[in-house]
Amino acid sequence: MHIVILHNAVSPDDSAADRDVLVQAEAVRRALESLGHSWQMLPCTLDLESARQRLEAAQPDVVFQLVESLAGSDQLAYLATGLLDVLRIPYTGSSTEALFLTNHKLLAKERLDGAGLPTPPWIAAEGWAGRGTAFAPGATYVLKTVGEHASYGLDEHSLVQAASRTELGDRLAEQSRRLARPCFAEQYIDGREFNLSVLASRDGPQVLPPAEIDFSAFPEGKPRIVGSRAKWLEGSFEFENTPRRFDFAAADEPLLERLVDLARRTWRLFGLGGYVRVDFRVDARGQPWILEINANPCLSPDAGFAAALRRAAIPFEEAVQRILDDARRGP
């Protein structure tokens, strides 16, 4: 097959989070060569007419879709798959609709909540017409961007307490101005954090071995979150002290089974495809909460998805072929 690797265009001045897509594209390229497929790279910008012309000239059998953001915003990533839909070119990963819903965290949380899947209570900024939940006095909230992944702007200062709904609204407005992105407040779940990767197969979604983030090196009082420094600032305390682990005590088996079931149900609820990661927190009572769904997770060799593949003894090349096969089968 001839594969176009479509990724968001980046420059040397872009953030490490944005430039990481080039590492992913190179990993996919090597896998395609190993599998005997021909390939070409195609960077994508908001100039979709130019992208259309180059895609039509390339005539790919499948597009390996790695566009994570456009014009610096994850919320615009669905425009790339929307173009592929119009051109009727099969592409890897999730559909345009699923990308839009999962990249918009408020819409995703409302869908999870409506389906009875556990997600932490949340409060949106003024002007949002969705449901949300009631303000909880004394609760700690995490201020998050509505449409950005990769822990955008997330650090210990994102955790706040407020005496009233009005005060929380003011903190939300301040955070939105600081990050130049719409934000919302999600109740902080003080507990364990898990990531579950899911890979397409002929028999449906295969949930890979659960991974837990190890916060044991964090001193007392330091918030146990995977913020932007933990993901992108090499040499920082957070980067060096948030390893993932796959080994668990027998007593954790019921919890792990619950997480696997929730990851599979999330895949089906959103109509996901190809490869996905679902992030969880588990509170002190053992109750899991779905934090976020990443329908286009990082495929870099040092990222969580590749680590889960290794734990499952699935070669990266096999995973790439399964992702391609899922794209050809269609939704």
N, C-alpha and C positions, 0 to 999 in steps of 0.2 A: 504493500500500500504506500501511497504518497501522503505524508503527513505534514501539515503546516503547524508549526508551534507558534501560536498567537500569544503574545504577552504585551503588557503595558510598556510603552516606551519609557526609558529612564535615562537620566544624565548623571555624570559624576558628582553633581552637587546635590542629588536627591538623598533622602534619608536611607539609613541602612535597611529599614523595613521595605522601602520601595526597591532598592537595588538587589534585594534578595531574590527577586523574581528571575534575575539573570542566572543565579546559581541553580534555581529550579529548572530553567529552560535547558541549561547545559546537562543536568542530570537526565532529563527526559531525552535529550538528543543522543546521549551515549546509549541509553536503553534502546532507542529506536534503531540505531546502527547495529547494536548487538542482535536485535530481533530481525534484521534484514529489511527494514522499511527505509524508503527514501524520505528525506525531510528537508524543510527549509524554515528559517526563522522569519517571523513577520511581527515587528513592533507595531503597536496600535496606539493611536491618540484619539482625540475627539474629532479628528478629521475622518469621519466614517466614510465619506465618499472616496477618499484615497484608499482606505482599507478595502472597500468594496471592489475597486478596480484591481488591486493587487491580489485579492482572494480569487476573483474570477480568472485572472491570468494564471494563477498557480494551479487551479483545478485540483484541489486536494480531495482525497477520498474521505479523510477525517481531519478536523482541526483539533489539535491538542490545546485546550483552552486554558491559558494561564493568566488571563487579564484579571488582576486583583483590584485595580483602581484606574480611573481616568481623570486627568486634570487634578490629580492629588486627592481624589475622593473615592473611597470604596463604594459609596452609594451609587456611583455612576458605572460600576463594572458591568451591570446587566445590559448596558447599551451594546457591548461587544457581542454578547450572545443573541441579543435582539436582531442585530445585523445578520448573524449566521442563520437565524430562523427565517428571515426574509429571503436569504440566498438559498435556503434549503440545503445547507451543508451540515452534515452530522458533526457534532462536537462533543468533547469529553466533559464529564462532570454533570452538574445539575442544570436544569432548565432555566430559562430566563425568569420565569415566575418564581421558582424556588430561590434563585439568587437574590431577586428583589426582596422577597419576604424575609429571608434570613439575614440579609445585610441591613435591614431596617429592624433594629432590635425591639422596638415597641410593637410593631406588627407581629413579629415572631413571638413575643411574650403573650400577646393577646390570643394568638392561635393556640399556643401551648396551653394557656389557661382555659380556653374554651373547650379543649379536648380532654381536660382533666389531667394533664401532665404537669408535674410540679415545677414551678418557676418562682423565684423569690418575688415577694410583693414589690411594687414599683409605683413611682409617682412621676408623671410627666410635667414638663414645663407648661406654663399658662398658654392656652391656645390650641393644645392638642385635644382632638375630639374623641379620642379613644377612651377605653374604660379606666385603666389604672386602678389603684387601690387607695384605701384611706390612710391618712398620716398616722404613724405610730409614735406617740411621744416616748422619748427615751431611746428609741432605736438608732442604730448607726446605719447610715446610708453611704453607698458608693456612688459617686457622680460619674456617669459614663457618657460617652458620645453615643448618639442614636445610630449613626451609620458607619462608624469606623471600627475595624478590627485591629489585631496586632497590639492590643493594650494601648491604643492611641491616647496619649496624655494621662495615663493611669499611674499614679504614685500614691505615697502615703497621705498626701494632702487631698486626695480625692475622697477620703473617708471623713464624713462629717456627722455631727449631731446637731439638732436644731430644737429649739423650744416650741416651735409652732410651724404650721404649714406655710405661713407667710415667710418666716425666716428661711425655711428650706427652699422656698421659691426664689428668694434673693440669692442664696448660695448657688442655686442652679443657674440663674441668670449671669452671675459673676463667672462661673466656670464656662458657660457657653461663650461669653465674650473673650475669655482668656484663650480658649482653644479655637475660637472662630468656627465652632460647630455646634449644632443643637445638642443638648444634653438632657439626661433624665436621671432620676435618683432611684437606685435599687437597694433594698434592704441588704445589709452586709450579713452574710452567713459565716459565722465564726466556726471554722471546722476544717475538714480535709478537702483537698482539691484533686479531682480526677479528670483525665482526658481519655475519651474513647474514640478510636479511629474505626471507620467502617469502610469496607471495600466491596464493590459490586462483584457478584458471581452469577453463574447461570441459575443457581438455586435461590437467588435473592441476596440481600445484604449480609455480608459476613462481618461480624463485630470482632475486631482484633483484640489481643490481650489488653485489659485496662492498665493504664499508667497512672500513678499517683505522684504529685509534686511533693518532694521532701523538704519541709520547712524546718527540720529539726535544728539547723544551725542558726535560726533566727533568734535573737535575744528576746527576753520578755518585754512585751509592750510593742514590739515592731509588728505592724500589720502583715499577716500572712497572705499576701497577694502576689500574683505574677504580673507585675507592672511593666512599664516600658523599659526600665533599666534591666530587669531580669531577662528580657527577650533580646535587647539590642545593644546594651552598653557593656562590651567585653571588658573584663577587669573589675567591674563594679561588684560590690558585695552581693547584690541580688543576682547578678548573672552567674557568679561562681557558686552560689549556695541555694539554687533551686533545681537540683537534679530530679529526674524522673526515676521511678522505680517500678518494677513489675512483679516483685516477690511479695507475697502476702501470707499472713497467718491463716490457718484453717478457719478461724472464727470469722474471717472476712468473706468467706464464700457466699453466704446469703446476700450480703450487700453487693458483691461483684455481680452476682446473677441479676439483681435488681437493676444495676446500672446497664448491663448488657441489654436487658429487656427494654429499658427506657430509650437507649440509643437506637434500637431497632424500631421502636414505635415512632420515634422522632423522624427517622428516615422515611417511614411510610406516611406520616402525617403531612410532611412537606413535599412528598414526591421527589426525594433527592436521588442523585445518581452518581455513578463513578466512584467517588471517594469523598469522605466527609469526616469531620471531627466534631464531637459533641463534648462540651465542657460542663463539669458538674462541681458543686460544693455539697458536702455532707455534714449536717449539723451534729451536735453532741448527742442527739437522740438516735442518730443513724439514719435520718431522713435525707434522701438525696434531693437536690434542687438543680434543675437545668439552667445553667447560666447563659450559654450562647451556643449557636450552631454555626460552624464554619463550613459552608458548602464549597469552598475553594481553598482547602487547607494547604499549608506550605509543604512542598515536596523536596526541600533541600535535604541532603544526606544526614545533616545533624539535627533535623527537626523531629517532632514527635511522631508524625505519620511513618517516616522511614524507620524510626526506632521500633514502632509497633510491628511493622513488617518483619524486621529482623527477629523480634521476639516470637513471631508466629512462624518463622522459618519460611517466609515467602520472599523469594528473590525480587529485587526492585523491578527487574525486567519482566517478570511474570505479572507483577501488579500493573505495570504499564500496559501490557497486552490485555489484561482483564478490563482495564479502564477503556481501552480502544474498542474491545468487543462490546462492552456495554453501550458505548456511543453508537455503534453500528446497529445494535438491536433497537435503539430508540426508546422513548419514554413508555 
